[in-house]
Amino acid sequence: MFNRTMQSLGETRSAIRELYEYGRARKREIGEENVFDFSIGNPNVPAPACVEEAALRCFREISPETLHAYTSAAGLDEVRRAVAAHLSVRSGLECSERFVYMTCGASASLAIALSAILNAGEEVIVPAPYFPEYRIFTEQAGGKLVPVPVKRDFHLDPDAVARAVTEKTKAVLVNSPNNPTGAVYTQEEMRALGAALREKSASRGAPIWLLADEPYREICYGVPPVSPFTVYENTMILYSFSKSLSLAGERIGYIALSPQCANAEALFSAICGAGRSHGYVCAPALFQRVAASCLGRSADIERYRANRDLLYGALADMGYRCAVPEGAFYLFAEALEPDAEAFCRRAQARELLLVPSDSFGVKGYVRISYCVARETIERSLPAFRALIGEYRK
Amino acid sequence: MFNRTMQSLGETRSAIRELYEYGRARKREIGEENVFDFSIGNPNVPAPACVEEAALRCFREISPETLHAYTSAAGLDEVRRAVAAHLSVRSGLECSERFVYMTCGASASLAIALSAILNAGEEVIVPAPYFPEYRIFTEQAGGKLVPVPVKRDFHLDPDAVARAVTEKTKAVLVNSPNNPTGAVYTQEEMRALGAALREKSASRGAPIWLLADEPYREICYGVPPVSPFTVYENTMILYSFSKSLSLAGERIGYIALSPQCANAEALFSAICGAGRSHGYVCAPALFQRVAASCLGRSADIERYRANRDLLYGALADMGYRCAVPEGAFYLFAEALEPDAEAFCRRAQARELLLVPSDSFGVKGYVRISYCVARETIERSLPAFRALIGEYRK
């Protein structure tokens, strides 16, 4: 009776959201402190002080009828200028506010960008494992997601990406620092990807677009990620302030085009059209201003690093197999049996909420979000130990 | 190269937005006070004090990591409960928070609701004139918009709607108080519509959905609009706080299902799925809380009434033909030549920015948004007088 696709999308909620809702209910049942909820990537480190300062300043200094008014569909001029200036410093290229489009967060950035570029049947290559909603947004736009495995250390395999290019390839979608693996692609890997895309684009006579989804850009424990604008010209940055500024619920982000990309005007029009057709009138006005005031700032990343060190160290000691996360706040560990979902059910019986890797497009792993209170990790360790003990009997 | 539909949607901006952007540029050129911008429905009356109070209270009383966290996709429990309680009082029915879905404003409500219910080729009947984005959202969801003229006084014609029902009709979309005409449909008209839909649904054996888009609900100068839940069971309310609370830029609204509607669980799933596929993760968290605190409140409507009286009185005196707006903040006047676009160009030469009715689905009218400073109306009157003078030569 209703739209079948939408109804089934709504009934099957993402595995992450499903577990998160289960966790909320379970906490009410047995007490918050007895559930070890590693399901969702909801920042637990508070927003930096600049967020509240900027918001209160807006309320103080701007009249309500101006502060809360519609902005242009692409965002406030001064906000777009600030984002362009920030990206110029980061990339060393002269970025223009004309190609910055403010969005309601990363999912909006993705849904809009993919709808803007894809025609029916066109393909989007994504290194696997990948964020599950990539498939939803690609298919909603009429496209086809083509997963290509990463290397064993979860790093990008530019040759494998190049081999997966077909006549229908429209884009490659990368996410570094990565959700769910925590990998941060090196400059060398990104340059090799850029070179491969340049070559493939030239031989086909039509550009392949690089979509760089980088909400975790600032959450990095080693060498910061390279600006994707510096490795390849036909690049779009899809950004969200959700993680860097701990503003996940406020829905604020942007799409920015490389100043060197082909047909930027037409592409920007398609982005505006896609935003319009999805019902996005403008990004939230107050948080546009707040985000512009806090560009380049971030919540206290050291707390995530401390969590990572504690969790990784403890799990590795117990015998879990996992790579050291280089960024973001996820640890991607091997499940202790081939069926990750079965493993997660056994973890859940010990109140450990882990996300099985199946919906990330690979089998046999779990994602553990460590953007939680340090005590949650500390208190969860006996359960992790008991869990691995079960498999050693 | 990009998606053609999206590119052309982006290139052709809505007539309203086009004029609004022209107005901004023109004001920079010749000074704010010399442009009479009646293009956009951007509330000029400040948000009521409860908005700032609620926002500041949130900053004071809720820790940032809770305040700005993701909410459930459908919204915060306490916010959904408050909306359901509000709708219960208004309708006299017991509304459930389980069927309230918080959105990023009216356009999001529309895009999501239409995607949730429509299958390819299904029809949505809309009284014409109608808000132009209805067509975009209907077509984006694979449906077909079927305009049905209103009566000469801009009021609903339930018989005409009933005659337009076909086997493919999935929904009727009404907007009262109306944009662009200012009509507020009477209880009698709405009841007749409900009866007609009930009969047609029964004879087909499948419900026709009533979508009541009511962002102007509180902006009404006479008898308040009837609750659509009381006239027909298979009803969805699409609401936005943009106009009532003067929060257009903050993107906050909701979809609510009648407690009496058929298959509410499945429909709500389809709404969740449509939200997900469009990239809506949750409605902005801070403004969810603010909106819940200010339910039933509104900006100072008397200022709009005074504007209406001033503008309507002056234009009618000069000889313009228009109906008295009963709600919203638009005056829909006959153009002084059959081609409304040509008329608007002549108005524009006098710095009067009026929206031609063509994109509203009727010919020969202009929409004049009077949510502007009173002085703008006062200062514009000589230009309106000169304009009608041109046609009398």
Interface residues (C-beta under 8 A of the other chain):
Chain A: M1 F2 N3 R4 T5 M6 Q7 S8 L9 G10 E11 R13 S14 R17 E21 R24 I40 N42 P43 N44 V45 P46 A47 V51 E52 A55 L56 F59 S63 P64 E65 L67 H68 A69 Y70 T71 S72 A73 C104 G105 S107 A108 S109 L110 A111 I112 S115 A116 I117 L118 N119 E133 I136 F137 Q140 A141 A206 P207 S246 L247 A248 G249 E250 R251 N263 A266 L267 F268 S269 A270 I271 C272 G273 A274 R276 S277 H278 G279 Y280 V281 C282 A283 P284 A285 L286 F287
Chain B: M1 F2 N3 R4 T5 M6 Q7 S8 L9 G10 E11 R13 S14 R17 E21 R24 I40 N42 P43 N44 V45 P46 A47 V51 E52 A55 L56 F59 S63 P64 E65 L67 H68 A69 Y70 T71 S72 A73 C104 G105 S107 A108 S109 L110 A111 I112 S115 A116 I117 L118 N119 E133 I136 F137 Q140 A141 A206 P207 S246 L247 A248 G249 E250 R251 N263 A266 L267 F268 S269 A270 I271 C272 G273 A274 R276 S277 H278 G279 Y280 V281 C282 A283 P284 A285 L286 F287
